C-alpha cells in the first residue's frame, strides 16, 4: 500500500473496537491459554514495558519495523520483536517509554514519531512482563541506527505482505513451558515470529483489516 493511502486510513483505527483477546488467542501456543487464565496478577505483580508498532514509508510503500534481538542468555534471545523495553523512572507514561526505547534501540527520533493509539497489553509469563503496544508512524523514510548491544538487525515488513493471510503459519518448536508443540505465528522472510509479538501482530492485523 502506498504510504499516502495508509495515512488516510490510520486515524480510523481510533473509531473501531480493538479485537483484543479474540485476536491474541489466535497466536497463543497450546497450554499457554490455560496458564494465562490461572495467573493472579495481584500476586505476580508484573513488571511493565512498552513497545512501538511503527509504520513508515520506504520507496513510498508502507512498511512495519521489527527488530531482531541479539543472542544472549535469556528467554527472548534472538527473537523478532517490536522496538521497546521496560519502563524507567524518568518515563512519565507508557507512551513515553515506547518512544524513548524506539529512539534508543533503532535511532528514530521522538519528533519523527506520531502516536495513533494504544493497543491491548500482552502478558509474558517467562519474564513476568506486561507489555503495552502503541501504534505509531513516521511520515519520512527512516535511517536506522541500531543499539548494537541489544539489536542485531532490522526486519522491514511491507504492509501488503503483513495483510496477506499466507504470512500466518504453524511451526513445531520447543518453548520454555512445553516440549515439541505446534506454535502459531507469522513467517516474515526467514524469521518465524511467535509468542507475545505474534499476539500483538494478530491484533494489529485484524484491526487494520477493519479500516483499510
C-alpha positions in Angstrom: 0.0 0.0 0.0 1.2 3.5 -0.9 2.1 5.4 2.3 -0.1 8.3 1.4 -3.1 5.9 1.4 -2.0 4.4 4.7 -2.0 7.9 6.2 -5.6 8.4 5.2 -6.8 5.3 6.9 -4.5 5.1 10.0 -6.6 7.6 12.1 -9.7 5.5 11.6 -8.2 2.9 14.0 -9.5 5.3 16.7 -13.1 4.6 15.6 -13.1 0.8 15.9 -13.2 -1.5 18.8 -9.9 -3.4 19.2 -10.3 -7.2 18.8 -8.0 -7.6 21.9 -8.2 -11.1 23.4 -10.1 -12.5 20.3 -7.1 -11.7 18.2 -4.4 -12.6 20.8 -5.8 -16.1 21.4 -5.2 -17.0 17.7 -1.5 -16.8 18.4 -1.4 -18.4 21.8 0.5 -21.8 21.8 -1.2 -24.8 23.3 -1.4 -24.9 27.1 -0.5 -21.2 27.4 -4.1 -20.1 27.4 -4.8 -22.1 30.5 -1.7 -20.8 32.1 -2.7 -17.2 31.5 -6.2 -17.8 32.9 -4.8 -19.0 36.2 -2.4 -16.2 36.8 -3.2 -14.0 39.8 -1.8 -10.6 38.8 -2.2 -9.2 42.4 0.4 -11.7 43.5 2.7 -11.9 40.4 2.8 -8.1 40.1 4.2 -7.9 36.5 7.0 -5.5 35.5 5.9 -3.0 32.8 7.3 -2.5 29.3 6.1 -0.7 26.2 6.8 -1.3 22.5 6.2 0.6 19.3 4.4 -0.8 16.2 5.9 1.7 13.9 4.9 2.2 10.2 6.9 4.3 7.8 7.4 4.8 4.1 10.1 3.0 2.1 10.2 4.0 -1.6 6.7 5.3 -1.0 5.4 1.9 0.2 4.2 1.3 3.8 6.4 -0.8 6.0 6.4 -2.0 9.6 9.6 -2.1 11.7 10.5 -5.2 13.6 13.8 -5.9 15.3 16.0 -9.0 15.7 17.2 -9.2 19.2 20.8 -10.2 19.9 21.7 -13.7 21.1 22.1 -13.7 24.9 21.4 -15.9 27.9 17.8 -15.1 28.3 14.2 -16.1 27.3 14.0 -13.6 24.4 17.4 -14.3 22.9 17.5 -14.0 19.0 13.7 -13.4 18.8 11.9 -11.0 16.5 10.2 -8.2 18.4 9.0 -4.6 18.2 11.4 -1.9 19.4 10.7 -1.2 23.0 11.6 -2.0 26.6 11.0 -1.7 30.3 9.6 1.4 32.0 12.3 3.6 33.5 11.7 6.0 36.4 12.1 9.1 34.2 9.2 8.0 31.9 6.1 9.9 32.7 3.8 7.4 31.0 3.9 4.2 28.9 3.7 6.1 25.6 6.9 7.9 26.6 8.6 4.5 27.3 7.7 3.3 23.8 9.0 6.4 22.2 12.2 6.6 24.3 13.0 2.9 23.7 12.4 3.2 20.0 14.8 6.1 19.8 17.4 4.2 21.9 17.1 0.8 20.0 16.7 1.8 16.4 17.6 5.5 16.3 14.2 7.0 15.3 14.0 10.5 16.8 10.9 11.1 19.0 9.9 14.1 16.9 9.6 11.7 13.9 7.0 9.5 15.6 3.3 10.2 15.5 1.3 8.1 18.0 -2.2 6.9 16.9 -3.3 5.0 19.9 -2.5 2.3 22.5 -3.3 -1.4 21.7 -4.1 -4.2 24.1 -1.5 -5.2 26.6 0.1 -8.7 26.5 1.5 -10.6 29.4 4.7 -12.6 29.0 4.9 -15.4 31.7 8.6 -16.4 31.3 9.8 -12.9 32.1 6.8 -11.7 34.1 6.3 -8.5 31.9 3.1 -6.8 31.0 3.8 -5.2 27.6 1.9 -2.3 26.3 2.0 -1.7 22.5 1.5 1.6 20.7 0.6 2.2 17.1 2.7 4.9 15.5 4.0 6.1 12.2 6.8 8.3 10.8 6.0 10.4 7.7 9.6 10.2 6.4 11.8 7.4 5.3 14.0 6.2 8.2 17.7 5.6 8.5 18.0 3.2 11.4 20.8 3.4 13.9 20.9 0.2 15.9 21.8 -0.1 19.6 24.2 -2.9 18.8 24.4 -4.4 22.3 20.6 -5.2 22.1 19.6 -5.2 18.5 21.2 -7.4 15.8 19.2 -6.1 12.9 16.0 -4.6 11.5 13.3 -6.6 9.8 11.3 -4.4 7.4 7.8 -5.9 6.8 5.8 -4.5 3.9 2.2 -3.8 4.8 1.0 -5.7 1.8 2.8 -8.8 2.9 1.6 -8.4 6.5 -2.1 -8.2 5.4 -1.7 -11.4 3.3 -3.0 -14.3 5.3 -0.3 -16.6 3.8 2.0 -15.0 6.4 0.3 -16.9 9.2 1.8 -20.4 9.7 2.3 -23.0 12.3 5.7 -24.5 13.4 6.7 -27.3 15.6 9.0 -26.0 18.3 10.2 -26.3 21.9 9.1 -23.5 24.3 10.0 -22.5 27.8 7.0 -24.4 29.2 6.4 -27.3 26.9 8.1 -29.8 24.7 7.6 -30.1 20.9 4.3 -28.4 20.2 2.6 -26.8 17.3 3.0 -23.0 17.7 1.1 -20.4 15.6 3.0 -17.4 14.3 4.0 -15.2 11.4 6.5 -16.2 8.8 8.4 -13.0 7.9 11.1 -13.8 5.3 13.3 -16.4 7.1 12.1 -15.4 10.5 9.3 -17.1 12.5 7.6 -14.6 14.8 5.7 -16.2 17.7 4.6 -15.6 21.3 3.8 -12.1 22.6 5.0 -10.3 19.4 2.7 -12.6 17.3 -0.2 -11.8 19.6 0.3 -8.1 19.1 0.7 -8.6 15.4 -2.5 -10.5 15.3 -4.5 -7.7 16.9 -2.8 -5.1 14.7 -3.5 -7.1 11.5 -7.2 -7.7 12.4 -7.6 -4.0 13.4 -6.1 -2.7 10.1 -8.4 -5.0 8.1 -11.3 -3.2 9.7 -10.2 0.2 8.4 -8.2 -0.4 5.2 
